[in-house]
């Protein structure tokens, strides 16, 4: 089964991620089939090939939760929302006795 997930590259303290298509049992850093985009969390820059991702999803490919959240935040396409559970947690104030 194929999976679309994030693969971390670069060096310690300077994260940079590629959005890759890989086999679900293989390591995303070493054995990926295709690069579908990239994301830099330090500068919030990104580039995704959304049409290619949607094509792979239509053929049955799964997505990781983090990759789906990034793509949903960018495109607001409901196709990506089905790959993660949105948590609506509110912090509750501590009760004072």
C-alpha atoms as an extended CHARMM CRD file, in Angstrom:
* protein
*
        97  EXT
         1         1  UNK       CA              0.0000000000        0.0000000000        0.0000000000  PROA      1               0.0000000000
         2         2  UNK       CA              1.2440000000        3.4820000000       -0.8190000000  PROA      2               0.0000000000
         3         3  UNK       CA              1.2520000000        6.3900000000        1.6170000000  PROA      3               0.0000000000
         4         4  UNK       CA              1.7640000000       10.1230000000        1.2590000000  PROA      4               0.0000000000
         5         5  UNK       CA              3.7410000000       11.4360000000        4.2140000000  PROA      5               0.0000000000
         6         6  UNK       CA              6.3720000000       13.9380000000        5.2990000000  PROA      6               0.0000000000
         7         7  UNK       CA             10.0740000000       13.0510000000        5.1700000000  PROA      7               0.0000000000
         8         8  UNK       CA             12.4310000000       15.1990000000        7.2210000000  PROA      8               0.0000000000
         9         9  UNK       CA             15.6360000000       16.3390000000        5.5770000000  PROA      9               0.0000000000
        10        10  UNK       CA             18.3030000000       18.8850000000        6.3870000000  PROA      10              0.0000000000
        11        11  UNK       CA             20.3380000000       19.1050000000        9.5630000000  PROA      11              0.0000000000
        12        12  UNK       CA             19.8560000000       19.2400000000       13.3160000000  PROA      12              0.0000000000
        13        13  UNK       CA             17.9170000000       22.3070000000       14.4260000000  PROA      13              0.0000000000
        14        14  UNK       CA             16.9860000000       23.2890000000       10.8590000000  PROA      14              0.0000000000
        15        15  UNK       CA             13.9510000000       21.1710000000        9.8850000000  PROA      15              0.0000000000
        16        16  UNK       CA             12.7500000000       20.9080000000        6.2990000000  PROA      16              0.0000000000
        17        17  UNK       CA             10.1880000000       18.4110000000        5.0480000000  PROA      17              0.0000000000
        18        18  UNK       CA              9.3800000000       16.8280000000        1.7090000000  PROA      18              0.0000000000
        19        19  UNK       CA              5.9010000000       15.5500000000        0.9080000000  PROA      19              0.0000000000
        20        20  UNK       CA              6.6910000000       12.1210000000       -0.5490000000  PROA      20              0.0000000000
        21        21  UNK       CA              4.8760000000        9.1220000000       -1.9880000000  PROA      21              0.0000000000
        22        22  UNK       CA              6.2860000000        5.9760000000       -0.4050000000  PROA      22              0.0000000000
        23        23  UNK       CA              5.4560000000        2.3850000000        0.4200000000  PROA      23              0.0000000000
        24        24  UNK       CA              3.7390000000        2.2100000000        3.8120000000  PROA      24              0.0000000000
        25        25  UNK       CA              6.3420000000       -0.2060000000        5.1950000000  PROA      25              0.0000000000
        26        26  UNK       CA              9.4090000000        1.6460000000        3.8860000000  PROA      26              0.0000000000
        27        27  UNK       CA             11.2710000000        4.4970000000        5.5530000000  PROA      27              0.0000000000
        28        28  UNK       CA             10.1760000000        7.8270000000        4.0490000000  PROA      28              0.0000000000
        29        29  UNK       CA             13.6910000000        9.2580000000        4.2700000000  PROA      29              0.0000000000
        30        30  UNK       CA             15.3770000000        6.5120000000        2.2620000000  PROA      30              0.0000000000
        31        31  UNK       CA             12.9260000000        4.8570000000       -0.1100000000  PROA      31              0.0000000000
        32        32  UNK       CA             10.3800000000        7.1830000000       -1.6140000000  PROA      32              0.0000000000
        33        33  UNK       CA              8.9070000000        6.9320000000       -5.0890000000  PROA      33              0.0000000000
        34        34  UNK       CA              8.0540000000       10.5410000000       -5.8420000000  PROA      34              0.0000000000
        35        35  UNK       CA              8.4150000000       13.9860000000       -4.2690000000  PROA      35              0.0000000000
        36        36  UNK       CA              5.0620000000       15.8100000000       -4.2840000000  PROA      36              0.0000000000
        37        37  UNK       CA              6.0860000000       19.0090000000       -2.5070000000  PROA      37              0.0000000000
        38        38  UNK       CA              8.0360000000       20.5640000000        0.3500000000  PROA      38              0.0000000000
        39        39  UNK       CA              7.4350000000       22.4870000000        3.5940000000  PROA      39              0.0000000000
        40        40  UNK       CA              9.7680000000       24.7090000000        5.6160000000  PROA      40              0.0000000000
        41        41  UNK       CA              8.3380000000       25.1450000000        9.1490000000  PROA      41              0.0000000000
        42        42  UNK       CA             10.8230000000       27.8790000000       10.1010000000  PROA      42              0.0000000000
        43        43  UNK       CA              9.8000000000       30.3370000000        7.3890000000  PROA      43              0.0000000000
        44        44  UNK       CA              6.3240000000       28.8040000000        6.7660000000  PROA      44              0.0000000000
        45        45  UNK       CA              7.1200000000       28.5130000000        3.0440000000  PROA      45              0.0000000000
        46        46  UNK       CA              5.7060000000       25.5720000000        1.1220000000  PROA      46              0.0000000000
        47        47  UNK       CA              4.9590000000       24.2190000000       -2.3090000000  PROA      47              0.0000000000
        48        48  UNK       CA              2.6480000000       21.2700000000       -2.9950000000  PROA      48              0.0000000000
        49        49  UNK       CA              1.5290000000       19.5630000000       -6.1920000000  PROA      49              0.0000000000
        50        50  UNK       CA             -2.1060000000       19.2990000000       -5.0890000000  PROA      50              0.0000000000
        51        51  UNK       CA             -3.3820000000       17.8770000000       -8.3820000000  PROA      51              0.0000000000
        52        52  UNK       CA             -0.9100000000       14.9840000000       -8.2110000000  PROA      52              0.0000000000
        53        53  UNK       CA             -1.8280000000       14.3150000000       -4.5680000000  PROA      53              0.0000000000
        54        54  UNK       CA             -5.5490000000       14.2450000000       -5.4240000000  PROA      54              0.0000000000
        55        55  UNK       CA             -4.8030000000       11.8340000000       -8.2730000000  PROA      55              0.0000000000
        56        56  UNK       CA             -2.9950000000        9.4410000000       -5.9550000000  PROA      56              0.0000000000
        57        57  UNK       CA             -5.7900000000        9.6650000000       -3.3690000000  PROA      57              0.0000000000
        58        58  UNK       CA             -8.3450000000        8.8210000000       -6.0670000000  PROA      58              0.0000000000
        59        59  UNK       CA             -6.3520000000        5.6690000000       -6.8510000000  PROA      59              0.0000000000
        60        60  UNK       CA             -6.4630000000        4.5190000000       -3.2030000000  PROA      60              0.0000000000
        61        61  UNK       CA             -3.3480000000        6.0060000000       -1.6160000000  PROA      61              0.0000000000
        62        62  UNK       CA             -3.5140000000        6.8140000000        2.1140000000  PROA      62              0.0000000000
        63        63  UNK       CA             -2.1300000000        9.9650000000        3.7750000000  PROA      63              0.0000000000
        64        64  UNK       CA             -0.4620000000       10.6240000000        7.0930000000  PROA      64              0.0000000000
        65        65  UNK       CA             -2.3810000000       12.8080000000        9.5000000000  PROA      65              0.0000000000
        66        66  UNK       CA              0.1910000000       15.6270000000        9.5010000000  PROA      66              0.0000000000
        67        67  UNK       CA              0.4050000000       15.7790000000        5.7010000000  PROA      67              0.0000000000
        68        68  UNK       CA             -3.3940000000       15.8660000000        5.4650000000  PROA      68              0.0000000000
        69        69  UNK       CA             -3.5750000000       18.7320000000        7.9790000000  PROA      69              0.0000000000
        70        70  UNK       CA             -1.0280000000       20.7730000000        6.0230000000  PROA      70              0.0000000000
        71        71  UNK       CA             -2.8170000000       20.2620000000        2.7170000000  PROA      71              0.0000000000
        72        72  UNK       CA             -6.2520000000       20.9090000000        4.2200000000  PROA      72              0.0000000000
        73        73  UNK       CA             -5.0040000000       24.1310000000        5.8130000000  PROA      73              0.0000000000
        74        74  UNK       CA             -3.7120000000       25.2760000000        2.4330000000  PROA      74              0.0000000000
        75        75  UNK       CA             -6.5950000000       24.2420000000        0.1610000000  PROA      75              0.0000000000
        76        76  UNK       CA             -9.6330000000       23.7120000000        2.4590000000  PROA      76              0.0000000000
        77        77  UNK       CA            -10.4840000000       20.6910000000        0.2880000000  PROA      77              0.0000000000
        78        78  UNK       CA            -12.7110000000       18.2540000000        2.2550000000  PROA      78              0.0000000000
        79        79  UNK       CA            -10.9090000000       15.2810000000        0.6540000000  PROA      79              0.0000000000
        80        80  UNK       CA             -7.9400000000       15.9120000000        2.9530000000  PROA      80              0.0000000000
        81        81  UNK       CA            -10.0980000000       16.3290000000        6.0530000000  PROA      81              0.0000000000
        82        82  UNK       CA            -11.1700000000       12.6840000000        6.0650000000  PROA      82              0.0000000000
        83        83  UNK       CA             -7.5860000000       11.5660000000        6.8440000000  PROA      83              0.0000000000
        84        84  UNK       CA             -7.4790000000       13.1120000000       10.3060000000  PROA      84              0.0000000000
        85        85  UNK       CA             -9.6980000000       13.7080000000       13.2950000000  PROA      85              0.0000000000
        86        86  UNK       CA            -10.1020000000       17.3420000000       14.2020000000  PROA      86              0.0000000000
        87        87  UNK       CA             -9.8310000000       17.7670000000       17.9370000000  PROA      87              0.0000000000
        88        88  UNK       CA            -11.9620000000       20.4560000000       19.5380000000  PROA      88              0.0000000000
        89        89  UNK       CA            -10.3970000000       20.6000000000       22.9510000000  PROA      89              0.0000000000
        90        90  UNK       CA            -10.8040000000       23.5710000000       25.2090000000  PROA      90              0.0000000000
        91        91  UNK       CA             -8.6940000000       24.1380000000       28.2470000000  PROA      91              0.0000000000
        92        92  UNK       CA            -10.7230000000       24.1500000000       31.3720000000  PROA      92              0.0000000000
        93        93  UNK       CA             -9.8830000000       26.4690000000       34.2020000000  PROA      93              0.0000000000
        94        94  UNK       CA             -8.8440000000       24.9180000000       37.4630000000  PROA      94              0.0000000000
        95        95  UNK       CA            -11.4400000000       25.1600000000       40.1540000000  PROA      95              0.0000000000
        96        96  UNK       CA            -10.4130000000       27.1990000000       43.1420000000  PROA      96              0.0000000000
        97        97  UNK       CA            -11.5480000000       25.9060000000       46.4980000000  PROA      97              0.0000000000
